[in-house]
């Protein structure tokens, strides 16, 4: 089972997973990005949005960024994180449903 010690480890996990599956033949990937690539991009974008929200919060506390910008960045990070969690929940739910199927 894969555990996520923190949001900052998501890009590293994505890179490691992508390298594991990089040996697949080109025939196994018909035109377009693979599901793994899409999930990796989602994880990377989520981590970036959360980091930007944290940086905006720190800048706002120091007075370097207006409150409106801080709120916008934090809300964008929250929406991105909620979307990533919804995708994760659906993936886990699908996995559990498939694992309950009789073969």
Backbone atoms as SQL, in Angstrom:
CREATE TABLE atoms (id INTEGER PRIMARY KEY, chain TEXT, resi INTEGER, resn TEXT, atom TEXT, x REAL, y REAL, z REAL);
INSERT INTO atoms VALUES
  (1, 'A', 1, 'UNK', 'N', 0.839, -1.177, 0.000),
  (2, 'A', 1, 'UNK', 'CA', 0.000, 0.000, 0.000),
  (3, 'A', 1, 'UNK', 'C', 0.884, 1.241, 0.000),
  (4, 'A', 2, 'UNK', 'N', 0.502, 2.231, -0.733),
  (5, 'A', 2, 'UNK', 'CA', 1.246, 3.481, -0.820),
  (6, 'A', 2, 'UNK', 'C', 0.688, 4.450, 0.206),
  (7, 'A', 3, 'UNK', 'N', 1.565, 5.058, 0.978),
  (8, 'A', 3, 'UNK', 'CA', 1.134, 6.062, 1.943),
  (9, 'A', 3, 'UNK', 'C', 1.674, 7.414, 1.513),
  (10, 'A', 4, 'UNK', 'N', 0.986, 8.451, 1.874),
  (11, 'A', 4, 'UNK', 'CA', 1.381, 9.809, 1.529),
  (12, 'A', 4, 'UNK', 'C', 1.748, 10.541, 2.808),
  (13, 'A', 5, 'UNK', 'N', 3.049, 10.680, 3.103),
  (14, 'A', 5, 'UNK', 'CA', 3.454, 11.364, 4.313),
  (15, 'A', 5, 'UNK', 'C', 3.142, 12.859, 4.287),
  (16, 'A', 6, 'UNK', 'N', 3.005, 13.446, 3.119),
  (17, 'A', 6, 'UNK', 'CA', 2.690, 14.863, 3.020),
  (18, 'A', 6, 'UNK', 'C', 2.476, 15.260, 1.586),
  (19, 'A', 7, 'UNK', 'N', 1.848, 16.385, 1.380),
  (20, 'A', 7, 'UNK', 'CA', 1.544, 16.847, 0.026),
  (21, 'A', 7, 'UNK', 'C', 2.819, 17.128, -0.748),
  (22, 'A', 8, 'UNK', 'N', 3.896, 17.483, -0.057),
  (23, 'A', 8, 'UNK', 'CA', 5.143, 17.790, -0.753),
  (24, 'A', 8, 'UNK', 'C', 5.772, 16.548, -1.376),
  (25, 'A', 9, 'UNK', 'N', 5.351, 15.352, -0.958),
  (26, 'A', 9, 'UNK', 'CA', 5.925, 14.130, -1.520),
  (27, 'A', 9, 'UNK', 'C', 5.200, 13.670, -2.777),
  (28, 'A', 10, 'UNK', 'N', 4.108, 14.304, -3.145),
  (29, 'A', 10, 'UNK', 'CA', 3.344, 13.869, -4.310),
  (30, 'A', 10, 'UNK', 'C', 4.133, 13.931, -5.611),
  (31, 'A', 11, 'UNK', 'N', 4.841, 15.014, -5.933),
  (32, 'A', 11, 'UNK', 'CA', 5.606, 15.004, -7.184),
  (33, 'A', 11, 'UNK', 'C', 6.675, 13.916, -7.209),
  (34, 'A', 12, 'UNK', 'N', 7.316, 13.663, -6.068),
  (35, 'A', 12, 'UNK', 'CA', 8.330, 12.609, -6.002),
  (36, 'A', 12, 'UNK', 'C', 7.686, 11.248, -6.245),
  (37, 'A', 13, 'UNK', 'N', 6.531, 11.005, -5.630),
  (38, 'A', 13, 'UNK', 'CA', 5.817, 9.747, -5.824),
  (39, 'A', 13, 'UNK', 'C', 5.400, 9.594, -7.283),
  (40, 'A', 14, 'UNK', 'N', 4.937, 10.664, -7.888),
  (41, 'A', 14, 'UNK', 'CA', 4.521, 10.624, -9.279),
  (42, 'A', 14, 'UNK', 'C', 5.700, 10.291, -10.179),
  (43, 'A', 15, 'UNK', 'N', 6.834, 10.906, -9.918),
  (44, 'A', 15, 'UNK', 'CA', 8.028, 10.651, -10.723),
  (45, 'A', 15, 'UNK', 'C', 8.455, 9.196, -10.588),
  (46, 'A', 16, 'UNK', 'N', 8.452, 8.686, -9.372),
  (47, 'A', 16, 'UNK', 'CA', 8.855, 7.298, -9.127),
  (48, 'A', 16, 'UNK', 'C', 7.892, 6.328, -9.812),
  (49, 'A', 17, 'UNK', 'N', 6.595, 6.592, -9.740),
  (50, 'A', 17, 'UNK', 'CA', 5.597, 5.737, -10.381),
  (51, 'A', 17, 'UNK', 'C', 5.723, 5.803, -11.886),
  (52, 'A', 18, 'UNK', 'N', 5.954, 6.992, -12.433),
  (53, 'A', 18, 'UNK', 'CA', 6.112, 7.144, -13.879),
  (54, 'A', 18, 'UNK', 'C', 7.328, 6.378, -14.368),
  (55, 'A', 19, 'UNK', 'N', 8.414, 6.397, -13.606),
  (56, 'A', 19, 'UNK', 'CA', 9.611, 5.673, -14.000),
  (57, 'A', 19, 'UNK', 'C', 9.365, 4.170, -13.976),
  (58, 'A', 20, 'UNK', 'N', 8.539, 3.706, -13.054),
  (59, 'A', 20, 'UNK', 'CA', 8.235, 2.288, -12.971),
  (60, 'A', 20, 'UNK', 'C', 7.521, 1.806, -14.220),
  (61, 'A', 21, 'UNK', 'N', 6.608, 2.614, -14.734),
  (62, 'A', 21, 'UNK', 'CA', 5.814, 2.216, -15.882),
  (63, 'A', 21, 'UNK', 'C', 6.369, 2.738, -17.206),
  (64, 'A', 22, 'UNK', 'N', 7.513, 3.373, -17.186),
  (65, 'A', 22, 'UNK', 'CA', 8.091, 3.932, -18.403),
  (66, 'A', 22, 'UNK', 'C', 8.532, 2.853, -19.383),
  (67, 'A', 23, 'UNK', 'N', 8.759, 1.637, -18.895),
  (68, 'A', 23, 'UNK', 'CA', 9.221, 0.550, -19.750),
  (69, 'A', 23, 'UNK', 'C', 8.115, -0.046, -20.613),
  (70, 'A', 24, 'UNK', 'N', 6.885, 0.441, -20.485),
  (71, 'A', 24, 'UNK', 'CA', 5.786, -0.079, -21.299),
  (72, 'A', 24, 'UNK', 'C', 6.052, 0.221, -22.764),
  (73, 'A', 25, 'UNK', 'N', 5.604, -0.700, -23.602),
  (74, 'A', 25, 'UNK', 'CA', 5.797, -0.504, -25.037),
  (75, 'A', 25, 'UNK', 'C', 4.895, 0.610, -25.547),
  (76, 'A', 26, 'UNK', 'N', 5.285, 1.303, -26.621),
  (77, 'A', 26, 'UNK', 'CA', 4.477, 2.384, -27.168),
  (78, 'A', 26, 'UNK', 'C', 3.098, 1.912, -27.628),
  (79, 'A', 27, 'UNK', 'N', 2.984, 0.630, -27.991),
  (80, 'A', 27, 'UNK', 'CA', 1.689, 0.123, -28.445),
  (81, 'A', 27, 'UNK', 'C', 0.656, 0.118, -27.327),
  (82, 'A', 28, 'UNK', 'N', 1.127, 0.060, -26.061),
  (83, 'A', 28, 'UNK', 'CA', 0.193, 0.022, -24.945),
  (84, 'A', 28, 'UNK', 'C', -0.382, 1.399, -24.634),
  (85, 'A', 29, 'UNK', 'N', 0.111, 2.443, -25.303),
  (86, 'A', 29, 'UNK', 'CA', -0.385, 3.786, -25.067),
  (87, 'A', 29, 'UNK', 'C', -0.911, 4.386, -26.370),
  (88, 'A', 30, 'UNK', 'N', -2.155, 4.058, -26.731),
  (89, 'A', 30, 'UNK', 'CA', -2.705, 4.644, -27.951),
  (90, 'A', 30, 'UNK', 'C', -2.869, 6.143, -27.778),
  (91, 'A', 31, 'UNK', 'N', -2.798, 6.905, -28.837),
  (92, 'A', 31, 'UNK', 'CA', -2.843, 8.371, -28.859),
  (93, 'A', 31, 'UNK', 'C', -3.434, 9.037, -27.644),
  (94, 'A', 32, 'UNK', 'N', -2.656, 9.857, -27.012),
  (95, 'A', 32, 'UNK', 'CA', -3.116, 10.624, -25.865),
  (96, 'A', 32, 'UNK', 'C', -2.397, 10.211, -24.596),
  (97, 'A', 33, 'UNK', 'N', -2.527, 11.037, -23.555),
  (98, 'A', 33, 'UNK', 'CA', -1.845, 10.742, -22.299),
  (99, 'A', 33, 'UNK', 'C', -2.477, 9.536, -21.600),
  (100, 'A', 34, 'UNK', 'N', -1.663, 8.792, -20.881),
  (101, 'A', 34, 'UNK', 'CA', -2.166, 7.639, -20.147),
  (102, 'A', 34, 'UNK', 'C', -2.856, 8.104, -18.864),
  (103, 'A', 35, 'UNK', 'N', -3.556, 7.185, -18.247),
  (104, 'A', 35, 'UNK', 'CA', -4.236, 7.483, -16.986),
  (105, 'A', 35, 'UNK', 'C', -3.212, 7.854, -15.921),
  (106, 'A', 36, 'UNK', 'N', -2.086, 7.164, -15.924),
  (107, 'A', 36, 'UNK', 'CA', -1.018, 7.458, -14.969),
  (108, 'A', 36, 'UNK', 'C', -0.478, 8.868, -15.169),
  (109, 'A', 37, 'UNK', 'N', -0.291, 9.263, -16.432),
  (110, 'A', 37, 'UNK', 'CA', 0.182, 10.623, -16.715),
  (111, 'A', 37, 'UNK', 'C', -0.815, 11.665, -16.216),
  (112, 'A', 38, 'UNK', 'N', -2.086, 11.385, -16.423),
  (113, 'A', 38, 'UNK', 'CA', -3.124, 12.315, -15.984),
  (114, 'A', 38, 'UNK', 'C', -3.140, 12.445, -14.466),
  (115, 'A', 39, 'UNK', 'N', -3.039, 11.317, -13.759),
  (116, 'A', 39, 'UNK', 'CA', -3.008, 11.370, -12.295),
  (117, 'A', 39, 'UNK', 'C', -1.750, 12.068, -11.800),
  (118, 'A', 40, 'UNK', 'N', -0.644, 11.834, -12.476),
  (119, 'A', 40, 'UNK', 'CA', 0.602, 12.500, -12.099),
  (120, 'A', 40, 'UNK', 'C', 0.513, 14.004, -12.268),
  (121, 'A', 41, 'UNK', 'N', -0.095, 14.436, -13.374),
  (122, 'A', 41, 'UNK', 'CA', -0.279, 15.870, -13.616),
  (123, 'A', 41, 'UNK', 'C', -1.194, 16.462, -12.556),
  (124, 'A', 42, 'UNK', 'N', -2.264, 15.739, -12.191),
  (125, 'A', 42, 'UNK', 'CA', -3.180, 16.210, -11.151),
  (126, 'A', 42, 'UNK', 'C', -2.451, 16.362, -9.822),
  (127, 'A', 43, 'UNK', 'N', -1.635, 15.384, -9.470),
  (128, 'A', 43, 'UNK', 'CA', -0.885, 15.451, -8.208),
  (129, 'A', 43, 'UNK', 'C', 0.091, 16.619, -8.214),
  (130, 'A', 44, 'UNK', 'N', 0.760, 16.814, -9.330),
  (131, 'A', 44, 'UNK', 'CA', 1.723, 17.906, -9.441),
  (132, 'A', 44, 'UNK', 'C', 1.032, 19.265, -9.344),
  (133, 'A', 45, 'UNK', 'N', -0.081, 19.415, -10.042),
  (134, 'A', 45, 'UNK', 'CA', -0.819, 20.681, -9.998),
  (135, 'A', 45, 'UNK', 'C', -1.374, 20.946, -8.605),
  (136, 'A', 46, 'UNK', 'N', -1.812, 19.895, -7.920),
  (137, 'A', 46, 'UNK', 'CA', -2.337, 20.056, -6.563),
  (138, 'A', 46, 'UNK', 'C', -1.235, 20.518, -5.617),
  (139, 'A', 47, 'UNK', 'N', -0.086, 19.873, -5.706),
  (140, 'A', 47, 'UNK', 'CA', 1.038, 20.254, -4.836),
  (141, 'A', 47, 'UNK', 'C', 1.461, 21.692, -5.104),
  (142, 'A', 48, 'UNK', 'N', 1.490, 22.086, -6.377),
  (143, 'A', 48, 'UNK', 'CA', 1.877, 23.456, -6.735),
  (144, 'A', 48, 'UNK', 'C', 0.871, 24.461, -6.178),
  (145, 'A', 49, 'UNK', 'N', -0.417, 24.168, -6.330),
  (146, 'A', 49, 'UNK', 'CA', -1.450, 25.087, -5.834),
  (147, 'A', 49, 'UNK', 'C', -1.382, 25.236, -4.320),
  (148, 'A', 50, 'UNK', 'N', -1.136, 24.132, -3.618),
  (149, 'A', 50, 'UNK', 'CA', -1.045, 24.200, -2.155),
  (150, 'A', 50, 'UNK', 'C', 0.183, 25.010, -1.739),
  (151, 'A', 51, 'UNK', 'N', 1.310, 24.800, -2.429),
  (152, 'A', 51, 'UNK', 'CA', 2.511, 25.584, -2.119),
  (153, 'A', 51, 'UNK', 'C', 2.286, 27.069, -2.372),
  (154, 'A', 52, 'UNK', 'N', 1.601, 27.402, -3.478),
  (155, 'A', 52, 'UNK', 'CA', 1.314, 28.809, -3.774),
  (156, 'A', 52, 'UNK', 'C', 0.412, 29.412, -2.704),
  (157, 'A', 53, 'UNK', 'N', -0.569, 28.639, -2.240),
  (158, 'A', 53, 'UNK', 'CA', -1.441, 29.119, -1.167),
  (159, 'A', 53, 'UNK', 'C', -0.676, 29.363, 0.119),
  (160, 'A', 54, 'UNK', 'N', 0.225, 28.447, 0.447),
  (161, 'A', 54, 'UNK', 'CA', 1.042, 28.617, 1.656),
  (162, 'A', 54, 'UNK', 'C', 1.971, 29.822, 1.530),
  (163, 'A', 55, 'UNK', 'N', 2.566, 30.000, 0.342),
  (164, 'A', 55, 'UNK', 'CA', 3.463, 31.136, 0.124),
  (165, 'A', 55, 'UNK', 'C', 2.693, 32.454, 0.200),
  (166, 'A', 56, 'UNK', 'N', 1.484, 32.461, -0.354),
  (167, 'A', 56, 'UNK', 'CA', 0.664, 33.668, -0.306),
  (168, 'A', 56, 'UNK', 'C', 0.278, 34.000, 1.131),
  (169, 'A', 57, 'UNK', 'N', -0.013, 32.974, 1.918),
  (170, 'A', 57, 'UNK', 'CA', -0.353, 33.194, 3.325),
  (171, 'A', 57, 'UNK', 'C', 0.828, 33.811, 4.071),
  (172, 'A', 58, 'UNK', 'N', 2.007, 33.262, 3.842),
  (173, 'A', 58, 'UNK', 'CA', 3.197, 33.808, 4.502),
  (174, 'A', 58, 'UNK', 'C', 3.459, 35.245, 4.062),
  (175, 'A', 59, 'UNK', 'N', 3.313, 35.508, 2.759),
  (176, 'A', 59, 'UNK', 'CA', 3.526, 36.870, 2.254),
  (177, 'A', 59, 'UNK', 'C', 2.472, 37.820, 2.810),
  (178, 'A', 60, 'UNK', 'N', 1.258, 37.348, 2.958),
  (179, 'A', 60, 'UNK', 'CA', 0.196, 38.185, 3.521),
  (180, 'A', 60, 'UNK', 'C', 0.443, 38.522, 4.975),
  (181, 'A', 61, 'UNK', 'N', 0.969, 37.570, 5.723),
  (182, 'A', 61, 'UNK', 'CA', 1.251, 37.821, 7.141),
  (183, 'A', 61, 'UNK', 'C', 2.393, 38.817, 7.311),
  (184, 'A', 62, 'UNK', 'N', 3.286, 38.882, 6.325),
  (185, 'A', 62, 'UNK', 'CA', 4.392, 39.838, 6.372),
  (186, 'A', 62, 'UNK', 'C', 3.991, 41.183, 5.786),
  (187, 'A', 63, 'UNK', 'N', 2.795, 41.252, 5.227),
  (188, 'A', 63, 'UNK', 'CA', 2.313, 42.498, 4.660),
  (189, 'A', 63, 'UNK', 'C', 2.774, 42.747, 3.240),
  (190, 'A', 64, 'UNK', 'N', 3.357, 41.744, 2.598),
  (191, 'A', 64, 'UNK', 'CA', 3.873, 41.910, 1.236),
  (192, 'A', 64, 'UNK', 'C', 2.811, 41.659, 0.178),
  (193, 'A', 65, 'UNK', 'N', 1.665, 41.109, 0.565),
  (194, 'A', 65, 'UNK', 'CA', 0.618, 40.763, -0.388),
  (195, 'A', 65, 'UNK', 'C', -0.719, 41.229, 0.171),
  (196, 'A', 66, 'UNK', 'N', -1.559, 41.850, -0.662),
  (197, 'A', 66, 'UNK', 'CA', -2.868, 42.309, -0.177),
  (198, 'A', 66, 'UNK', 'C', -3.744, 41.129, 0.262),
  (199, 'A', 67, 'UNK', 'N', -4.629, 41.385, 1.185),
  (200, 'A', 67, 'UNK', 'CA', -5.497, 40.360, 1.743),
  (201, 'A', 67, 'UNK', 'C', -6.333, 39.681, 0.661),
  (202, 'A', 68, 'UNK', 'N', -6.828, 40.436, -0.315),
  (203, 'A', 68, 'UNK', 'CA', -7.642, 39.874, -1.390),
  (204, 'A', 68, 'UNK', 'C', -6.865, 38.815, -2.173),
  (205, 'A', 69, 'UNK', 'N', -5.611, 39.079, -2.478),
  (206, 'A', 69, 'UNK', 'CA', -4.776, 38.117, -3.207),
  (207, 'A', 69, 'UNK', 'C', -4.518, 36.862, -2.377),
  (208, 'A', 70, 'UNK', 'N', -4.317, 37.054, -1.078),
  (209, 'A', 70, 'UNK', 'CA', -4.098, 35.918, -0.185),
  (210, 'A', 70, 'UNK', 'C', -5.328, 35.014, -0.187),
  (211, 'A', 71, 'UNK', 'N', -6.489, 35.632, -0.042),
  (212, 'A', 71, 'UNK', 'CA', -7.739, 34.867, -0.015),
  (213, 'A', 71, 'UNK', 'C', -7.949, 34.135, -1.334),
  (214, 'A', 72, 'UNK', 'N', -7.688, 34.795, -2.460),
  (215, 'A', 72, 'UNK', 'CA', -7.853, 34.156, -3.767),
  (216, 'A', 72, 'UNK', 'C', -6.942, 32.949, -3.916),
  (217, 'A', 73, 'UNK', 'N', -5.676, 33.085, -3.522),
  (218, 'A', 73, 'UNK', 'CA', -4.713, 31.972, -3.640),
  (219, 'A', 73, 'UNK', 'C', -5.102, 30.809, -2.731),
  (220, 'A', 74, 'UNK', 'N', -5.507, 31.115, -1.513),
  (221, 'A', 74, 'UNK', 'CA', -5.883, 30.065, -0.570),
  (222, 'A', 74, 'UNK', 'C', -7.150, 29.352, -1.042),
  (223, 'A', 75, 'UNK', 'N', -8.108, 30.096, -1.559),
  (224, 'A', 75, 'UNK', 'CA', -9.339, 29.481, -2.068),
  (225, 'A', 75, 'UNK', 'C', -9.058, 28.618, -3.294),
  (226, 'A', 76, 'UNK', 'N', -8.162, 29.060, -4.162),
  (227, 'A', 76, 'UNK', 'CA', -7.785, 28.261, -5.334),
  (228, 'A', 76, 'UNK', 'C', -7.108, 26.968, -4.891),
  (229, 'A', 77, 'UNK', 'N', -6.247, 27.053, -3.888),
  (230, 'A', 77, 'UNK', 'CA', -5.586, 25.854, -3.365),
  (231, 'A', 77, 'UNK', 'C', -6.605, 24.900, -2.754),
  (232, 'A', 78, 'UNK', 'N', -7.574, 25.454, -2.048),
  (233, 'A', 78, 'UNK', 'CA', -8.608, 24.626, -1.429),
  (234, 'A', 78, 'UNK', 'C', -9.446, 23.907, -2.487),
  (235, 'A', 79, 'UNK', 'N', -9.838, 24.628, -3.542),
  (236, 'A', 79, 'UNK', 'CA', -10.623, 23.999, -4.625),
  (237, 'A', 79, 'UNK', 'C', -9.830, 22.903, -5.312),
  (238, 'A', 80, 'UNK', 'N', -8.556, 23.156, -5.567),
  (239, 'A', 80, 'UNK', 'CA', -7.713, 22.157, -6.225),
  (240, 'A', 80, 'UNK', 'C', -7.552, 20.930, -5.340),
  (241, 'A', 81, 'UNK', 'N', -7.333, 21.133, -4.066),
  (242, 'A', 81, 'UNK', 'CA', -7.175, 20.021, -3.140),
  (243, 'A', 81, 'UNK', 'C', -8.471, 19.224, -3.023),
  (244, 'A', 82, 'UNK', 'N', -9.614, 19.899, -2.977),
  (245, 'A', 82, 'UNK', 'CA', -10.898, 19.200, -2.911),
  (246, 'A', 82, 'UNK', 'C', -11.138, 18.364, -4.166),
  (247, 'A', 83, 'UNK', 'N', -10.759, 18.885, -5.319),
  (248, 'A', 83, 'UNK', 'CA', -10.910, 18.125, -6.563),
  (249, 'A', 83, 'UNK', 'C', -10.006, 16.894, -6.551),
  (250, 'A', 84, 'UNK', 'N', -8.769, 17.049, -6.092),
  (251, 'A', 84, 'UNK', 'CA', -7.842, 15.912, -6.023),
  (252, 'A', 84, 'UNK', 'C', -8.347, 14.858, -5.045),
  (253, 'A', 85, 'UNK', 'N', -8.903, 15.295, -3.933),
  (254, 'A', 85, 'UNK', 'CA', -9.448, 14.345, -2.963),
  (255, 'A', 85, 'UNK', 'C', -10.667, 13.618, -3.522),
  (256, 'A', 86, 'UNK', 'N', -11.480, 14.310, -4.299),
  (257, 'A', 86, 'UNK', 'CA', -12.644, 13.670, -4.923),
  (258, 'A', 86, 'UNK', 'C', -12.198, 12.606, -5.922),
  (259, 'A', 87, 'UNK', 'N', -11.156, 12.907, -6.696),
  (260, 'A', 87, 'UNK', 'CA', -10.629, 11.920, -7.645),
  (261, 'A', 87, 'UNK', 'C', -10.063, 10.729, -6.875),
  (262, 'A', 88, 'UNK', 'N', -9.325, 11.001, -5.810),
  (263, 'A', 88, 'UNK', 'CA', -8.768, 9.918, -4.994),
  (264, 'A', 88, 'UNK', 'C', -9.874, 9.042, -4.421),
  (265, 'A', 89, 'UNK', 'N', -10.929, 9.667, -3.892),
  (266, 'A', 89, 'UNK', 'CA', -12.038, 8.913, -3.315),
  (267, 'A', 89, 'UNK', 'C', -12.714, 8.028, -4.362),
  (268, 'A', 90, 'UNK', 'N', -12.886, 8.560, -5.571),
  (269, 'A', 90, 'UNK', 'CA', -13.490, 7.768, -6.649),
  (270, 'A', 90, 'UNK', 'C', -12.592, 6.612, -7.045),
  (271, 'A', 91, 'UNK', 'N', -11.291, 6.844, -7.096),
  (272, 'A', 91, 'UNK', 'CA', -10.350, 5.777, -7.461),
  (273, 'A', 91, 'UNK', 'C', -10.353, 4.675, -6.407),
  (274, 'A', 92, 'UNK', 'N', -10.357, 5.050, -5.143),
  (275, 'A', 92, 'UNK', 'CA', -10.394, 4.057, -4.064),
  (276, 'A', 92, 'UNK', 'C', -11.708, 3.296, -4.100),
  (277, 'A', 93, 'UNK', 'N', -12.807, 4.002, -4.295),
  (278, 'A', 93, 'UNK', 'CA', -14.113, 3.370, -4.379),
  (279, 'A', 93, 'UNK', 'C', -14.175, 2.377, -5.537),
  (280, 'A', 94, 'UNK', 'N', -13.642, 2.767, -6.681),
  (281, 'A', 94, 'UNK', 'CA', -13.614, 1.878, -7.847),
  (282, 'A', 94, 'UNK', 'C', -12.762, 0.653, -7.574),
  (283, 'A', 95, 'UNK', 'N', -11.612, 0.850, -6.955),
  (284, 'A', 95, 'UNK', 'CA', -10.739, -0.267, -6.621),
  (285, 'A', 95, 'UNK', 'C', -11.444, -1.241, -5.691),
  (286, 'A', 96, 'UNK', 'N', -12.108, -0.723, -4.671),
  (287, 'A', 96, 'UNK', 'CA', -12.808, -1.594, -3.723),
  (288, 'A', 96, 'UNK', 'C', -13.937, -2.346, -4.407),
  (289, 'A', 97, 'UNK', 'N', -14.641, -1.691, -5.303),
  (290, 'A', 97, 'UNK', 'CA', -15.722, -2.349, -6.026),
  (291, 'A', 97, 'UNK', 'C', -15.181, -3.470, -6.907),
  (292, 'A', 98, 'UNK', 'N', -14.079, -3.208, -7.593),
  (293, 'A', 98, 'UNK', 'CA', -13.479, -4.235, -8.447),
  (294, 'A', 98, 'UNK', 'C', -12.962, -5.387, -7.610),
  (295, 'A', 99, 'UNK', 'N', -12.385, -5.084, -6.438),
  (296, 'A', 99, 'UNK', 'CA', -11.834, -6.157, -5.598),
  (297, 'A', 99, 'UNK', 'C', -12.939, -7.048, -5.027),
  (298, 'A', 100, 'UNK', 'N', -14.165, -6.574, -4.937),
  (299, 'A', 100, 'UNK', 'CA', -15.277, -7.371, -4.445),
  (300, 'A', 100, 'UNK', 'C', -15.912, -8.241, -5.525),
  (301, 'A', 101, 'UNK', 'N', -15.564, -7.993, -6.780),
  (302, 'A', 101, 'UNK', 'CA', -16.140, -8.776, -7.872),
  (303, 'A', 101, 'UNK', 'C', -15.667, -10.221, -7.814),
  (304, 'A', 102, 'UNK', 'N', -16.583, -11.118, -8.150),
  (305, 'A', 102, 'UNK', 'CA', -16.216, -12.529, -8.199),
  (306, 'A', 102, 'UNK', 'C', -15.586, -12.833, -9.537),
  (307, 'A', 103, 'UNK', 'N', -14.547, -13.627, -9.484),
  (308, 'A', 103, 'UNK', 'CA', -13.870, -14.003, -10.734),
  (309, 'A', 103, 'UNK', 'C', -14.152, -15.450, -11.049);
